């Protein structure tokens, strides 16, 4: 969506900033290939435009969670000639054959998945591109070290039959956003052991990869053959503890705004929103902001969420409702239709996604990803 007419609300997506972020992140890992992770609709920014922008900036791989995401990208022409697509979150009965036929790299964490992708390759009469995932300590997907020999042996048998080609070995950090956490070195060491075993058994992966956003930025030993930035691609620091975006040459890509729907004067002692958790301390003006938790504004930020109105920081007054919330304007009288900035890069005095995360007791990943499809995405820097 590219129209510029006033809207109830809009999420402005700066694709030029995203391309610049790719270049900055590549500079942190100059010897590694680059995978742009665009799962969850590009962390709320728009999967397809962000994938295209990342590829234009030099990404060689695109990362998705679900097979539906990967297949949608392929259907849109992504990865036919310009990149590879990896998809990692599979369940039994998934669209394995479609993924094999589309040339998508699929992740396998256990024997049930190996059996299904091999069956799909037989049916499709096409070699499946497979990456084996190791659980080095995160405890989610991935093969446990005790099960790794069986999975590797099955992969070698399938390769010998021409049914699969193991293109990668990979894992995921649990605590890379906590600098110095002992699990970081332990996971890296175990991953090296597990990849060395697989290679000793005859597997020849194109890429070995472990580094997510925080590891890309702070754990150079983990860069290996490929890095997989996710949230940092969108200009958000993976953790306040490791630095703000500007510390890493990153700029937030999303700016969320709304238009004031109403400005009115009210007396002191006036209750505001459900439950009257906010009562005006004196005569004042209230502004109605026409977005709420139905648009992805977190209800947990009731009474704490920051916004910029007329150049001044204000706070959500009372509870965030499904479609709207109120701010106490302190007697100021902006007009209906004037802009309210919920968050943006922060360099014009506006709050950031991290500010909203702090207000809601969550992480900035959730703030941007939860912005619902009801809020139009308006792209610049195309």
N, C-alpha and C positions, 0 to 999 in steps of 0.2 A: 504494500500500500504506500503510495507516494503523495497523496493529495495534501495540500497545505491549508485547507479551510479550517476554521475553528472547530474543535471537537469537544465533546463532553470530557474526554480524557484521551491521552495518547501516550504511547511509549515510543519516544524518539530514539532510533537506533543509528548510531554513527558508524557506518561500515569503514570509513577512513580510519577511525580510531582502532577498529578491530584489525585492520591490515597492519597498522603501525604496531599493535600489540604482538602480532605474529612475528614481525621483524625483531622486536625487542626480545621476545622469548627465544627466538632462534639464536640470538647473540649470546644468551646464557648457556646454550648447549650447541656450539657451532659444529661439533663433530658428529651429531646425531641427526637422524631423520626426524621429521616433525609430524605428529598426528594431532589434528584439531578435533577435539571432542565436541560434538554438536548434539548430544543426547538431550532428551526432554525439551524438544523444540529449541535447541541452541540455548539451553539454560534460560528459556523464556524470551530469547532475542529473535527467534525465527531461524529454524534449522537450515532451510535451503539458502536464504541470502547469506547467512553466516558461513556456511560451507563454501559457497562460491567465493566469498571475500577472502577466506583463509587460503583457498587454493591459489587465488590470484597473488597472494602475498608469499607463496612458496611452500605451503604445506604439501606433503606428499601422501599423507594418509588422512582419512576421516574416521573418527570413532563414534560408534553408536551403541546404545544399550540394547534396544529391542530389535528383532528382525524386521518388524514393520517399519521402523525408522530407516534401517539400511535399505530395504526394498523401495521405500518411497524416494530416497535419494537416488538410487539407481534408475528408477523410473523417470526421474527428472533429468537424467543424463549425467549425474555426478559419478565420477570414477570409471567411466568407460575407457577413457584414454589418459586422463590427467591425474588419477589418484587411485589408491586402494581404499576399500572400506572394510573395517573390522566391526563385527557385531558380537557381543559377548553374553547377553542375558537370555538364555534359552530355557525352555521347559519342554517336557516330553510331548511329542506330537506337533512340534513347531514346524514352520515352513522351510524345512531343511532343503527339500528339492528345489524350491524356488530360489533359495539363497545360493545353492550350488550352481544352478543354471545361470544365475546372474553374476557369477564370479566374485561373490562376496567372501571375504575371509571370515570363518566362523570359529568361535572359541569353544573348546571342549575341556570340561573339568572332571569328567568321570566316564565310566564305562558305558552307562546308558546313552550318553550323548555320542560317544564314539560309535556305538552300534547304530544309532539313528542316522548319523551323517554318512557312514559307510553304506547303509541301505539306500540312502538318497542318491549317493554317487552311482551305485549300481543301476538304479532306476533311470537316472538322468544320462547314463553313459558318459559321464564327465568327471574328471578328477576334481575332488573337493579341496579347497584351500582351507587348511586347518591350523589353528594356533592352540597349543596346549597351555592351559593355565595352571600354575602351581600355587597352592595355599602356603605361603611362607610365614603366615602369622596373623593375617587379618581375620581369618575364620569365617569368611563368606564363601564365594565361589572359589574353585580351584581344587586341585588334587592334593590330598595330604601326602607328605613325604613317604609314608608307609605304603600308599597306593600308587605312587608314581611309577615304580618299575612295571606294574601291570599295564598302566596306561601307555607308557612309552613302548612296551612290547607290542601292544595292540596297534599303535600308530605305525610301527615299523612293518608289521605284517600287512597292514592296509596299503602302505606305500609300495611294498614289494608287489602287490597286485595292481598297482596303478590307480587305486581308488581314491587315495588322498595324497596331498603333498603338505608336509608340515612346514608352514611358512614362518612360524614364530613360536617362541616360548616366552611366557610373561607371567607377571604377578602384580600385586598392588600393595602399597604401603598402608599401614594402620595409623601411624603417628608422625608422618613426615611434616605435618604442620606444627610439630612441637620440637623445635631445634634441640638436638642433643639427646633426644629420647633414646634409651638403649635399644629399643626394638628396631630402630632404623638400621643400625649396623648389623644386628642379628638377622633381619630379613634379607638384607643384601648378601650376607655371607651364605645363608641357606639357599637363596636363589642361584648364586654362583655354583654351589654344590649340585643342585638339581639340574641346572642346565648342563653342567659338565658331565653328569651321568647320562643325560639324554644324548649328548653328542658322542659320548663314548660308545653308546649303543647304535650309533650310525645315523642319528638325525642330524640334518644340516639346515637349521632354520635360517631364514633371511635376516630376521631381526629378533633380538632379545630385548625386552623392555619392562621397566618397573617404575619409571619416574612419572608421577603425576605433577600437578601444578607446583606444590611446595617443594617437591624433590627437584624439579627442573630448576627452581630458583635458588635452592640452598644446599643440595646434595649432589655435587658434580660427579662423584664416584658412581652414582646411580644412572647416569645418562645412557651408558651402554650404546646400543645401536639406534634407539628411537626414544623420544620423549612424548608424553601424552598430556599436554596442558588442557585443562578444562576451564575452571572458573577464571583463571588468569587470562585466558584468551579474551574474555569479556571485560578485562580491565579491573578486576576485583582481586584484592589480595586474598589468598587462601587462608590467611590467619593474621589477625592484628599483631600477634606476637612476633611475626617475622618481618613486618613492615607494611607500610601503606603502599598503594599502587605506584605512586610517583617514585618510591624508593627503587623500583624495578623497571622504571621507564614505561609504565602502563597507564592507560587512561580508561576510565569507565565508559562503556559503550552505550548504556541505556540512560535516558533521562525521562522520568515519569512526571507528567503534568496533568492538571485538570483545570477546568474553568469554573470559577465561583458560580453557583447556581442561585444564590440569594445572599443579600447582606441586609441585616435588620437590627434595629436598636431594641434592647430589652432592659428591663429594670434590674436592680440588684436583687439577689435571692431567687433568680429564675433558674429552674432546673433545666439541664441540657441532656438530651438523648436518654436512652433506656436506663431505668434505674436511678436517674438523677445522681449519678456518681460525680457529676460536676454541677456546682451551683454558682452562678455568677456572684462575685464578691461585691459588685456594685454595678451601677448603670454602665452598659457597655454595648458594643456591637458584636454580633455573631455572624460568621460566614459559613455558608453551607457548601461543602465540597462533595460533588456528586460521584464519589467512588467509595467502595466499602469492601468488605471481605468477599463479596461476590466478584470483585475485580482483582482480588489477591492482596488487598491491604490487610495486614494481620490484625485480627481482633485483639491479640495479646498486646498490641501497641496502644490500646485504649488508654487515654490520659497521658501518654508518653511520646507518641509518634511525632516527629518534627516535620514542619513544612515551612516553606518560604512564601510569604504573601506580601507584595508591595515592598520588597526589599528587607522585610523583617522576619526573623524566625518566630514561628508560633508553634503551639503544641496542640494536638488533638484534645478537644474538650469533651470529656465523657467517653462513652462507649462508641467504638466503631460499629456501625450497622452494616447490613448486607450491601446497601447501595450508596451509602453516604456517611459522612462524619462532619462534625462541627468544629470550628476553631474560634476561640475568643480573640477578637481583633483589637481589644483594648481601647475602643473608641475610634479607631481608624475607620475610614469609610471608603474602601475600594468599591468598584462597581461590579455588579453581576457581569460575568464574562471575563473578568480579570484572571490572569494566570496564577495558579497555585503550583509550586514545584514541590513534589514529594521527595524526589531524590534525583541526583545527577552526579557529574564529576566532582562537584564540591568547590570548584575554583571561582564560582560567582556567589559564594555565600550560602548556596543551597545545601541541604542535608545530603548525605550519601547513603547508599544502600547499607553500608556498615553502621551508620547512625541508626537506621531503622532496625537493623539486626540487634543492636544493643538495646533499643527501646522495647523490642518484642522478645528478648531473651533467646535469640536464635542466631543463625549464621547468615551472612550476606548471600550465600548460595541460594538459600530458601527465599529470600526477599525477591530476587529477580526472577527466579524460576516459577514462583507462584503467581506472577501477574497473568491474569486469565485472558483467554482469547477474546473476551468482551472488550478489552482495551485494544484499539487498533495499533498496529506497529507502523510507524512512519519512518521510512529509511532515507538517510542522507549519505553523502559520500559514496554513492553507488558507482 
